[in-house]
């Protein structure tokens, strides 16, 4: 007679690398999934679950909070969910020797567990290698296999204004909206269907939401970004004082006078795939340009900041072309952060 139960390891790394830890919390066992969920919620937001610690052999973040299923007969604990660098992974143990696809009880419990705590990604080992040290790390929406135990999970897709994919959000996870003035909103996302979702209390068409964000100046990202998320950012700075001596002047005239404290952020948004400075200049000189009521059209002396694949560059708008002023970036961000600290407080979710 088989006996099934859930087990929870508060921090698996403490067991994998005992020399680094003075104390290892014991494995906890549960027969009730509701109790597992409560304990999971107590531990999930602990800082250690977000630490960036990589296994140099596999190239993957170490597993921390871990939940699985064990059977007394035959004996065989099976890890199901592992938290790695703040992300819920379907464990690679799911393919291990104890993963019996004919064990209906095991699969039913695994499906219930995944529905209760959720998973976002999975690592797939390359079986063609003699020593499969590296594995493919993919979002769970890319994973398609028979008897998919994650099929009950719901995800919402976010796009840029051109309908290019940005990232996925699992039901009840959160996004951060950042506006031009530095204020932020943290909003819960709820799936409706493939093209509609709730953001906070408002329902949206996915493409409509993306276009409005670009128009009003709103940058969105997941509360906890994942590998592969497209988080490129576009930001525009303009001189705040009308009587500034180099406003609307060429860079040759302004280069000795340029001071980050003369600028303020007037626009921020998700930068579309393939976006460039010429397209930015055209978009922000149209009558229907973004933030038309709060910023003048993109002009000489403005600074365009583009963050692409984690690399940030800054460009001074010249009468012909653009000049690289990336050396100003630390000061621009420092001045803007100080201005926001003095004038704006983060707002709670509405």
Secondary structure by P-SEA (a helix, b strand, c coil): ccccbbbbccccccccccccccccccbbbbccaaaaaaaaaaccccccccccccccccccccccccccccccccbbbbbcccccccccccccccccccccccaaaaaaaaaaaaaaccccbbbbcccccccccbbbbbccccccccccccccbbbbbbbcccccccccccccbbbbbbccccbbbbbbbbbccccbbbcccccccaaaaaaaaaaabbbbbcccccccccbbbbbbbcccccccccccccccccccccccccccccccccccccccaaaaaaaaaccccccccccccccccbbbbbbcccbbbbbccccccccccccaaaaaaaaaaaaaaacccccccc
